[in-house]
Structure formats: structure tokens, C-alpha cells
Amino acid sequence: MFLGGLLRRYRPKTLLEVGVSAGGSSALLLHVLDRLDMESEVVSVDLSERWNKDAAFATGWAAKKLYPEKKNWRLYTGKFLPEIIEELNLEFDFCFLDTVHALPGELLDYLVVLPFMPEGSIMAMHDTSLYYQVKDALATRVLYDASVGKKIIPPQLTQNDANLSAFQITDETYKHVVNIFSALYMPWAYLLDAPQFHIYHTFFKKYYGEEAAEWFTRSRDWNNKHWIKTRVREKFPIPRRSSPAEGQ
């Protein structure tokens, strides 16, 4: 209902979906657009070529089954978002972000999408309260709180109501994008390998400048060191000294 309401209110012409999985959200977007009699284009992107829950199925299989000949839906898999988005040569007035949920995840993809979203466009994101059930699933909440824009929040009657959020991009969104680079200093749940880091670093340098790319490098280096220290402590814990009371 929340996503459908956003589409009905803002009537976007070009939609980007980042994170596809089986294609449930892809199918939902296409269904709502049909009901609203809108011929908007939907572009879906996912790094994985196979469904994350069962590799026997291809990414997006459910949407392909429901809409086998849909002309206004394009699916791209097997590449990182920065490798795809420039080739599309499109501006998006709606984005639905639903990827790994763990830092740096959605923060990186948001920074890739933002240069292709004009003022007035809508950024929607899923699992903004998933951290109540899944450890380290903080990325979308951190992104939502660190971003600047006209916030759109569904009625928070239950936890599930708070699990979808959106905001409208304003001129202040671009001015305060440094907030997102700063948030990258929070502890990451996974690390980037050298090729992935290079892809995102090159993109950030091109669209945000040398200083922003340096922030990204420093946050990566900081998290690499923190990650190693944490793993060493877990493998070789320091023996805990008992207190005098415990000794008694």
C-alpha cells in the first residue's frame, strides 16, 4: 500500500529497483503501474545472477513468470551498480532500494544512484526496521536518518509499518551528501575486495570529487583495521579477571 501510494501520488516515469531477489517487488511495481494505467519504465538491477534463496532459480524469476513479455521492464544482473547505471543513460524519478541491508550496502548504492535522480524524485527503501530481527541489518535505517530530504513515513502502528520509508529529494539532499560519506565510518558488516573497492572509488571520484573519494578510502581502511582487530579478539580472547567478590 505504501509503495502503491507513492506511485499514485508522484506518478514517476522511470523507476529504478536496486536489489531484486525473486522479483517480488518488481512484480508489485509492474502490477501497480498497470492498475494506474501508467506506461512507466522499470529498470531492475541485482549483482547476483541466481536467486539468493535457491540457486536453481534465476534472479527475478517470479516477476518473469508473472510478466513474461513485459516491454517496460528491464533486468540487469551480474555486475555492480556503478558498472551498469552509466550505460543506461537515464534519469530516474523513483528508486526502490532493497539490497544487503548491512553496512556499507545501501549507503554505497545510494551514492551511486543519487547523481541520476533529479530534484523532486522519490527514494524509497525497504527493511528500515529489519535490525530488530536480523543482526547488523542497519544500512537502510542509517541511510534514511543520515539523508536530507522531505521524509515520507508510513503510519508507524506496528514494526512492519516502520519497515518501509521514503523521502523526496530536494536541493538540500545534494548539499548534505557528505552525511552519507561520514556514515561510512560506522562499523561495516562485510569488507570490499580490491576490484569492488576500485569500481566504487572510481565512480565516487568522478561524481563527487577527490575529497569524497578520499573519505571513502579512509572509511574502508578504518573498517579493514577494525575488522582484523575484532577477529583477533574473537580468536584469542583476553582472559577475564575475577573480581574479589567472585573470588570469595
N, C-alpha and C positions, 0 to 999 in steps of 0.2 A: 504493500500500500504506500509506503514511504517513497520508494523509487518511482512507482507509477504516478504518484502525486507530483514529484519533481518533473517528470517528463510532460505531464499535462500542463503544469504551470509555466515551465520555461520553454517547452517545445524546441529542443535542440535539433540542429540539422545534421551534425556529425558527432557521433559518440565514440569514445574510446573506452574499452574494457581492458584492464591490466590484471591478469590472473583469471584463468578460465576454468581449470579443473575439468569436470564432466561437461560443463557448458550450461549449467542450470540458470545462471544469471544471464548468459547470452540469450537463452530461450525466453526468459522473462522479459528482457528488454525488447526483443523482437515481437513478442506477443502484445505488449502494451502499445508499441508503436502501431501495430495492426489495428488494435482496438480504437486508437486515437486517429486512425486514418492518416498517419504520418509516414512519408517515404524517406525518413532519415537513414543515413548510412551508419552502420555499426562496424567498428574495427576492433577485433579481439586479439590480444597478444598474450602468449604464455611461453616461458622458457622451455618447459617440458613438452616433449612431443607425445608422451604417453600419460594417461590418467594417473595421478599421484596415488590413487587408492587401489588400482588394479591395472598393471602394465599391459594386460591383454587388450585394453581399450585405448583408443587414441584420445588425446586431449580434445575436448569439445564434442565427444561422441553423442551426448544426449541432445544437444542443440542440432547436430547434423541429422539425427534420427527424426526430430520433430519438424525441422525445416531443411529437408534435403536439397531443395532447389532455390533457396532464398537468395535473391540477387543483391540485396542491400546489406549482406553480412559477409565480412572478410575475416578469415582466421589466419594468424601468423604464429608459428611455433619454431622452437629450436634455436632461437637467437635471443641475446639480451636486448632489452627495450631500446637502448641508445643505438643499436645496430639496425633497428627497424624503423624507428619513428622519423628519421630524416628522409628515408627513402619514400615514405608515404606522401610527403609534400602536402600535408593537410593541416588545417587549424581545427581544433576540437572545442565545441561549446558545451560539452558534457564529458566527464570522465568518471568511471566507476573503478576504484582502486581496491583490489582484493587479492593480495599475494601471500607472502610468507608470514606476515603478522609479527615477526620477530625482528628486532633491530639488527642491521640498519635497513632491511627490507623496503617497506613502503616509503621511507624517507628518501632513499636513492631514486626510486621510480617517480615519486612526486617531483623531484628536482629535474628529472628528465622531461616530464610531461609539461611542466609549467611554461616553458618558453613557447609552447604551441597552443596555449589556451589564452584567448583574449579576455580583456576586462568584461565582466558580466557573465562569463561562463561558470558552470557548476562543477565542483569537485565533490564527489560522493565517495564514501569509504565504508567498508564492511568490517565487522568484528572490533568495534571500538570499545567493547567491554569484555572481549574474549579472555583477558588476563584473569578473570575470576575463575575460569575453568582450566586454562592452559598456562603453564609456567612460561614466562618470558614473552608472552603474546602481547607486547606493549606498543608495537610500532605504530599502529593506526591511532591509538589514543595520544601518543607523544606527538605524532604529526598533526592531529586535529588541534591539540592545545597549543602547539608552537606556531601554527599557521595564523596568518592575519587575513580576515575577510568577513563577510556578512554570514555569521554562523546560522545554520538551519538545523534545529534539533527536534526530533520527533517527541511526542509526549512520553516522558520517562515514567510510565506507570509500572513497568517491570524491567528486569535486566535486559530482556530481549528488545524492548523498545529503545534502550540506550545503545544497542549494538549496531545501529546504522546512524550515520551522521553525514552532514554535507555542509559546504559553505560556498558562497558566491564570491568569485574572485573580483577584487577591486584594485584600484591603483596602489593601495596600501599593501596589498599582497606581495607585489614585486619589490616594493621598497624595504620590506621586512623579511625578505627571503633568507637573510643572514641568520634568522632564528633557527631555520632548519639545519643549516650547516653547524650551528652551535649545538643543536640537539644530537648531532652525530657523535659528540663526545660522551654520551651516555653509553653504558656497557653493551657491547654487541653480543648477540646470542650465537653468531657464527662469523667466521672470517672470510674475507675475499681472497681468492687465489690471484696470482700475478696477472693473468690475462684479463680477468674480470675487473680488477682494480684499474688496469690501464684503459679499458674501454670507458669506464665511468669518469676517470680522471681527465681523459682527452675531451670528453663531452663537456664536463664542468668548466674546463679551461676555456673552451670555445664560447660557451653561452653565458658564463658568469665571471670569467676573468681569472687572472693569475692568482690573486689573493684567495679567492674562493677555492680554487683547486689546491692551494697550499693548505687551507683549513681541512679539506678532505684528506689530504696526505697525512697531516698531523693527527687527525682523529683515527685514521687507520693504524698509524704507528703506535699510538697510545693504546688502542684496543688490542693490538698484537702483543704488546708487553704485558698488559693486564691479563690477557688470556693465558699466556705462558705462566705467569706467577700464580694464577688461580689453579691451573692444572698441577703445578709443582706442589702447592699446598695440599691439594686433594690426595696426591700420591704419597707425599711424605709429610703427614700432619705433625705439628709440634705437640709433643706430649703435654697434656693439661695437668697443671699442678693442683693438687687438692688444697682446699682451704683448711685452716686449723680446725674448724667445726667438723669438716668431713673427716679429718684425721682422727677425731675422737670417736 
